Amino acid sequence: MTAPSAAFFAQFDDDKLVAADQAHYLHGYHLFDDHRENGALNIAAGEGAYIYDTHGNRYLDAVGGMWCTNIGLGRAEMADAIADQVRRLAYSNPFCDMANVSAIQLCEKLAELAPGDLDHVFLTTGGSTAVDTAYRLIQYYQNCRGKPEKKHIISRVNAYHGSTFLTMSLGGKVADHPAEFDFLKDHIHHISCPNPYRAPDGMTEGDFLEFLVKEFEDKILELGADKVAAFFAEPIMGSGGVIIPPRGYHQRLWEICRQYDVLYVADEVVTSFGRLGAFFASEAVFGMQPDIITTAKGLTSGYLPLGACIFSERIWKVIAEPNRGRCFSHGFTYSGHPVSCVAALKNIEIIERENLLAHVADVGAYLEQRLQSLAELPLVGSVRCQKLMACVEFVADKRSKALFPEELNIGEKIHLRAQARGLLVRPIVHLNVMSPPLTITHAQVDEIVDSLRDAILETAADLQRSGEYAGH
């Protein structure tokens, strides 16, 4: 991995790129007015934990692309593995009675890494399609069991499960449900976000846990246990603000799922492949055994699109019962794409060979420690970090935890000041979220925290001068 030369950047006409982008490119989460006025930050290159814009400015990408550049950018051996597979077999039909070697090898490896009896894999094109597949698999499973009424799904406020029609309906972020879009409402229900910082006044963390457990059981009983099919949960909520639930939360809700014959779906699109120091976090970090795990992002470290829905022997035995003449009529043209699967296999090899899970345990503890030093700053209400998932929540008043008006967009203000210092964090209204590559060093952690500290202090001073912040 080497930094690009000045000659590389000289080829770009940024004015033309901006004009073409504004004229033709509809981005994910496109902010029409802002994009029309300011354009986008056009990225041309990347190496390790850094990316470069078309002017050659370098940024430490503390967002990790989109929670995904786990092994870092620009790996020559990854490029070679991908190129070799393209030459050998660029594509293969994934349907019915055809398979390709790299897809088979990857499914075998995922079954080895996944906890318990999660031995069966459906390969998808990304996280949204993995969650979509899990939903369809659950419907299929319940119908095969002779339980066609058992279709209700429980999710959570502030959850994010993808951006297809179905998965965005499963999600529970208010900002992701604008009036201009339609959403599925029947059979999908949302319970409280397990955010200890926003627990009702006077509740200890233990009290809050009991409240959440009771709320979940009450929702199952309200709907009818014979009607509830599954519970979808991220081990740590990602886009909802790096919400780390009270200790024991996942174990307790998993026990209730077992009691009422409800499938537990762990959406590990973000938390798997090392971000929390394990290949999968459900059992290794949170001590529970889900029925289904969805994964993507770190599966290939973002080098190519790929996702997976990994499910249990219990489900397999029902859907694949012999002599039923059944067909699982679901699939994607690019399911099990041989080049993407080779990228995933090489990615896993690198994580294992370089002992990156142990590195995450070390550097993640250091990030947790350094970020907590920001808690004393003005504007900072909460600092949440577990290994390489982190979030700083900004408030107008530390005592009351009152938020700034949404239109102030405090997270964006701080993000832009950090960007000017060569640091990229992800702004989500009142939050700055971080998920750096697993390869990040202690020195780069210092760079993140020091630059973010300066950006927060500068923003606080500007808001005080303008009268928009009282300094509480």
C-alpha positions in Angstrom: 0.0 0.0 0.0 1.6 3.3 -1.1 0.2 6.8 -1.2 -0.7 8.1 -4.7 1.6 10.5 -6.5 0.9 14.1 -7.4 0.7 13.1 -11.0 -2.2 10.7 -10.2 -4.3 13.6 -8.8 -3.4 16.0 -11.7 -5.6 13.9 -14.0 -8.8 15.0 -12.3 -10.9 18.1 -13.2 -12.8 18.4 -10.0 -15.2 21.1 -11.4 -16.3 18.7 -14.1 -16.7 15.9 -11.7 -18.8 18.0 -9.4 -21.0 19.2 -12.2 -21.4 15.6 -13.5 -22.2 14.3 -10.0 -24.8 17.0 -9.4 -26.4 16.4 -12.9 -26.6 12.6 -12.9 -25.8 10.8 -9.6 -28.6 10.1 -7.1 -26.7 9.2 -3.9 -27.9 7.0 -1.1 -29.5 9.3 1.5 -29.2 12.1 -1.0 -29.7 15.5 0.6 -31.0 17.4 -2.4 -30.6 21.0 -1.2 -27.2 20.5 0.3 -25.9 18.5 -2.6 -27.1 21.1 -5.1 -25.3 23.8 -3.1 -22.2 22.2 -1.9 -21.6 19.1 -4.0 -19.9 16.0 -2.6 -16.4 15.1 -1.3 -15.0 13.2 -4.4 -12.7 10.4 -3.3 -10.0 9.2 -5.7 -7.8 6.8 -3.8 -7.2 5.0 -0.6 -4.4 3.2 1.3 -4.7 1.6 4.7 -6.8 3.7 7.0 -6.6 6.8 4.7 -8.5 8.1 1.7 -7.7 10.9 -0.7 -9.9 13.3 -2.5 -9.4 14.4 -6.1 -7.2 17.3 -4.9 -4.9 15.0 -3.1 -6.0 15.9 0.4 -5.6 13.0 2.8 -8.2 12.0 5.4 -8.0 9.4 8.2 -11.2 7.5 7.5 -12.5 6.8 11.1 -15.8 5.7 9.5 -14.1 2.7 7.8 -16.0 3.5 4.5 -19.4 2.4 5.8 -18.4 0.2 8.8 -16.7 -2.1 6.3 -13.0 -1.5 5.4 -11.8 -3.8 8.1 -8.5 -4.9 6.7 -7.7 -1.5 5.2 -7.6 -0.3 1.7 -5.2 -1.0 -1.1 -4.1 -4.6 -0.2 -2.1 -6.0 -3.2 -2.8 -9.6 -2.3 -6.5 -8.9 -2.3 -6.3 -7.3 -5.7 -4.3 -10.3 -7.0 -6.8 -12.8 -5.6 -9.7 -10.9 -7.2 -7.8 -10.6 -10.6 -6.9 -14.3 -10.6 -10.5 -15.3 -10.0 -11.7 -13.0 -12.7 -9.4 -14.7 -15.2 -10.3 -18.1 -13.9 -14.1 -17.8 -13.6 -15.7 -14.3 -13.6 -19.3 -15.5 -13.1 -21.3 -18.7 -12.5 -25.0 -19.3 -12.3 -25.9 -19.7 -8.6 -29.4 -21.3 -9.0 -30.8 -24.8 -8.6 -28.2 -27.5 -9.4 -25.2 -25.3 -10.1 -22.5 -24.1 -7.7 -19.0 -22.7 -8.0 -15.9 -23.7 -6.0 -15.3 -20.4 -4.2 -18.9 -20.2 -3.0 -18.8 -23.7 -1.7 -15.5 -23.0 0.1 -16.9 -19.8 1.6 -20.1 -21.4 2.9 -18.0 -24.2 4.5 -15.8 -21.5 6.2 -18.7 -19.5 7.4 -20.3 -22.6 9.0 -17.0 -23.3 10.8 -16.8 -19.7 12.1 -20.5 -19.2 13.1 -21.5 -20.3 16.6 -23.4 -23.4 17.5 -25.4 -25.2 14.7 -25.5 -22.3 12.3 -24.2 -24.6 9.6 -26.3 -23.4 6.6 -25.6 -20.4 4.4 -27.5 -18.4 1.8 -25.2 -16.0 0.0 -26.5 -12.6 -1.0 -25.3 -9.3 -2.4 -25.1 -7.3 0.8 -26.6 -6.6 4.2 -30.0 -5.5 3.1 -30.5 -8.6 0.9 -29.2 -10.8 3.7 -31.8 -9.4 6.1 -34.5 -9.6 3.3 -33.5 -13.3 2.9 -33.8 -13.9 6.6 -37.3 -12.5 6.6 -38.3 -14.7 3.6 -36.6 -17.7 5.2 -38.7 -17.1 8.4 -41.9 -17.0 6.4 -41.0 -20.2 4.5 -40.0 -21.9 7.8 -43.2 -21.1 9.5 -45.3 -22.2 6.6 -43.4 -25.4 6.3 -44.2 -26.0 10.0 -47.9 -25.6 9.4 -47.9 -22.2 11.3 -49.1 -19.7 8.6 -50.3 -17.3 11.2 -47.0 -17.0 13.0 -45.6 -14.1 10.9 -45.4 -11.1 13.2 -41.9 -9.6 13.6 -40.6 -7.5 16.5 -37.8 -5.0 15.9 -36.7 -1.9 17.9 -36.9 1.9 17.8 -33.7 3.3 16.3 -32.8 -0.1 14.7 -31.3 -0.1 11.2 -31.6 -3.3 9.1 -31.1 -2.1 5.6 -32.7 0.0 2.9 -34.8 -2.3 0.7 -38.6 -1.7 1.1 -38.8 -4.6 3.6 -35.6 -3.9 5.6 -36.3 -0.2 5.9 -39.7 -1.1 7.3 -38.0 -3.4 9.8 -35.8 -0.5 10.9 -37.0 1.9 13.6 -35.2 5.2 12.9 -37.6 8.1 12.6 -35.3 9.8 10.1 -35.4 6.7 7.8 -39.2 6.9 7.6 -39.9 10.2 5.8 -43.4 10.9 4.7 -42.4 10.7 1.0 -41.7 6.9 1.3 -44.2 4.1 2.1 -43.4 1.3 4.5 -44.8 -2.1 5.6 -46.8 -1.6 8.8 -48.7 -4.8 9.3 -46.9 -7.5 11.1 -43.9 -5.4 12.1 -43.7 -3.9 15.6 -41.1 -1.8 17.4 -40.2 -1.9 21.1 -37.9 0.5 23.0 -34.3 1.3 22.0 -32.1 -0.2 24.8 -30.1 3.0 25.3 -29.0 3.4 28.9 -28.2 7.1 28.4 -31.8 7.7 27.5 -33.4 5.5 30.1 -36.4 7.0 31.9 -35.5 9.3 34.7 -34.6 7.6 38.0 -34.0 4.1 36.5 -30.7 2.4 37.2 -29.2 0.3 34.4 -30.6 -2.8 36.2 -34.1 -1.3 36.4 -33.9 -0.4 32.8 -32.9 -3.9 31.8 -36.0 -5.3 33.7 -38.2 -2.7 32.0 -36.9 -3.8 28.6 -37.3 -7.5 29.3 -40.8 -7.0 30.5 -41.7 -4.8 27.5 -40.5 -7.5 25.1 -42.4 -10.3 26.8 -45.5 -8.2 27.1 -45.4 -7.4 23.4 -45.2 -11.1 22.5 -48.2 -11.8 24.8 -50.1 -8.9 23.4 -49.7 -10.1 19.8 -50.0 -13.8 20.8 -47.0 -16.1 21.0 -48.6 -18.2 18.3 -48.5 -15.1 16.0 -44.9 -13.9 16.6 -42.3 -15.4 14.3 -39.0 -13.6 15.1 -37.1 -10.9 16.8 -34.5 -8.9 14.8 -31.7 -7.3 16.7 -28.3 -5.8 16.1 -25.9 -6.9 19.0 -24.9 -3.2 19.1 -27.0 -0.8 17.2 -24.9 0.8 14.5 -26.6 3.7 12.6 -29.0 4.1 15.5 -26.0 5.6 17.5 -23.8 2.7 18.7 -26.3 1.7 21.3 -24.7 -0.7 23.8 -27.5 -2.4 25.7 -27.5 -3.1 29.4 -25.4 -6.1 30.4 -27.4 -9.3 30.0 -30.0 -7.8 27.6 -29.4 -10.1 24.7 -29.3 -13.2 26.9 -32.5 -12.3 28.6 -34.4 -11.6 25.4 -33.0 -14.8 23.8 -34.3 -16.8 26.7 -37.8 -15.3 26.2 -37.6 -16.1 22.5 -36.8 -19.7 23.4 -39.7 -19.8 25.8 -42.3 -18.6 23.3 -40.9 -20.3 20.1 -39.7 -17.0 18.6 -36.7 -17.0 16.3 -33.8 -14.7 17.3 -32.2 -13.0 14.3 -28.9 -11.4 15.1 -28.2 -8.7 12.5 -24.4 -8.8 12.5 -23.9 -6.9 9.3 -21.8 -4.4 11.3 -20.6 -6.3 14.3 -19.2 -9.4 12.6 -15.7 -10.0 11.2 -13.7 -8.4 13.9 -15.3 -5.1 14.7 -16.0 -6.3 18.3 -12.9 -8.6 18.5 -14.6 -11.7 17.2 -15.7 -13.2 13.9 -19.3 -13.1 15.2 -20.3 -11.2 18.4 -23.6 -12.9 19.3 -22.1 -15.8 21.3 -18.5 -14.6 21.8 -19.3 -11.2 23.1 -23.0 -11.4 24.3 -23.3 -15.0 25.3 -26.4 -16.1 23.3 -27.0 -18.4 20.4 -29.2 -16.9 17.6 -31.2 -18.9 15.1 -30.1 -16.7 12.2 -27.1 -14.4 11.7 -27.0 -11.9 8.9 -23.6 -10.5 7.8 -22.0 -8.4 5.1 -19.7 -5.3 5.2 -16.6 -6.8 6.9 -17.2 -10.1 5.2 -15.1 -8.8 2.3 -13.8 -5.6 4.0 -15.7 -3.7 1.3 -13.5 -4.9 -1.5 -16.6 -6.4 -3.3 -20.3 -6.6 -2.5 -21.3 -9.7 -0.6 -23.6 -10.8 2.2 -24.8 -13.9 3.9 -27.8 -15.3 5.8 -26.5 -18.1 8.1 -29.1 -20.2 9.8 -29.5 -23.2 12.1 -29.8 -26.9 11.6 -33.2 -26.6 13.4 -34.5 -24.5 10.5 -32.8 -26.6 7.8 -34.4 -29.8 9.1 -37.9 -28.3 8.7 -37.5 -26.6 5.3 -35.4 -29.4 3.7 -37.6 -32.2 5.0 -37.3 -35.1 2.5 -40.0 -36.2 0.1 -41.9 -32.9 0.2 -41.0 -31.7 -3.3 -40.2 -28.2 -2.0 -38.3 -25.4 -3.7 -36.8 -22.4 -1.9 -37.8 -20.0 -4.7 -35.6 -17.1 -3.7 -32.3 -15.9 -5.1 -30.3 -13.2 -6.7 -28.3 -13.2 -10.0 -25.2 -12.3 -8.0 -25.7 -14.6 -5.1 -22.5 -16.5 -4.4 -20.6 -14.5 -7.0 -17.3 -16.4 -7.4 -15.1 -13.2 -7.4 -16.8 -11.8 -4.3 -16.5 -15.2 -2.6 -12.8 -15.3 -3.3 -12.5 -11.8 -1.8 -14.3 -13.0 1.3 -12.0 -16.0 1.7 -8.9 -13.9 1.2 -10.3 -11.4 3.7 -10.8 -14.1 6.4 -7.3 -15.5 5.7 -5.8 -12.0 6.3 -7.8 -11.5 9.5 -6.6 -14.9 10.8 -3.0 -14.7 9.6 -2.4 -11.2 11.0 -4.2 -12.0 14.2 -6.4 -8.9 13.8 -9.0 -10.1 16.4 -6.3 -9.8 19.1 -5.2 -6.5 17.7 -8.8 -5.2 17.9 -8.9 -6.2 21.6 -5.8 -4.1 22.2 -6.4 -1.1 20.0 -10.1 -1.1 20.8 -9.5 -0.8 24.5 -7.2 2.1 23.8 -9.9 3.8 21.6 -12.4 3.3 24.4 -10.0 4.9 26.9 -9.0 7.9 24.7 -12.5 8.7 23.6 -13.8 8.9 27.2 -11.5 11.9 27.6 -14.0 13.8 25.3 -16.8 13.3 27.8 -15.7 16.4 29.8 -16.0 18.7 26.8 -18.8 21.2 26.1 -21.5 19.8 23.8 -20.7 16.2 24.7 -23.5 14.3 26.4 -22.5 10.7 26.0 -19.4 8.8 24.7 -20.2 5.2 23.7 -17.5 2.8 22.5 -17.0 -0.9 22.4 -13.8 -2.1 20.6 -14.0 -0.4 17.2 -17.6 0.9 17.3 -17.9 4.3 18.7 -20.2 7.3 19.0 -20.2 10.8 20.5 -23.6 12.2 21.2 -23.9 16.0 21.4 -26.4 17.9 23.6 -27.4 21.5 24.3 -27.5 20.9 28.0 -25.5 18.2 29.8 -27.7 18.2 32.9 -31.0 17.7 31.2 -29.6 15.9 28.1 -31.6 18.2 25.9 -30.7 18.0 22.3 -30.0 20.9 19.9 -32.7 21.7 17.4 -32.5 19.2 14.6 -32.1 21.9 11.9 -28.9 23.0 13.6 -27.4 19.7 12.5 -24.7 19.7 15.2 -23.2 16.5 14.1 -22.6 17.9 10.6 -21.0 21.0 12.0 -18.5 19.1 14.0 -17.9 16.6 11.2 -17.0 19.4 8.7 -14.5 20.9 11.2 -13.0 17.5 11.7 -12.8 17.0 7.9 -10.9 20.3 7.6 -8.3 18.7 10.0 -8.0 15.6 7.9 -10.4 13.4 9.8 -13.6 11.8 8.6 -16.3 10.9 11.1 -19.9 10.1 10.2 -22.5 12.7 11.2 -26.0 11.5 12.1 -27.9 14.6 13.2 -26.9 14.8 16.9 -24.1 12.2 16.6 -20.6 11.5 15.3 -20.1 7.8 14.6 -16.8 6.0 14.1 -15.9 2.5 12.9 -12.2 2.6 11.9 -10.4 -0.3 10.1 -9.3 -3.2 12.3 -5.7 -2.3 11.3 -5.8 1.1 13.0 -2.8 1.9 15.3 -2.5 3.6 18.6 -1.0 6.6 16.9 -4.0 6.8 14.6 -6.4 6.6 17.6 -4.6 9.6 19.0 -5.0 11.4 15.7 -8.8 10.6 15.7 -9.3 11.8 19.3 -7.1 14.9 19.1 -8.7 16.1 15.8 -12.2 15.4 17.0 -11.5 17.2 20.3 -10.3 20.3 18.4 -13.4 20.2 16.1 -15.8 20.0 19.1 -14.1 22.9 21.0 -14.1 25.1 17.9 -17.8 24.3 17.2 -18.7 25.1 20.8 -16.9 28.4 20.7 -18.6 29.3 17.4 -22.0 28.4 18.8 -21.4 30.4 22.0 -20.5 33.5 19.9 -23.6 33.2 17.8 -25.8 32.7 20.9 -26.9 29.2 19.9 -25.2 27.5 22.8 -25.3 28.6 26.4 -22.3 26.6 27.6 -24.1 24.3 30.1 
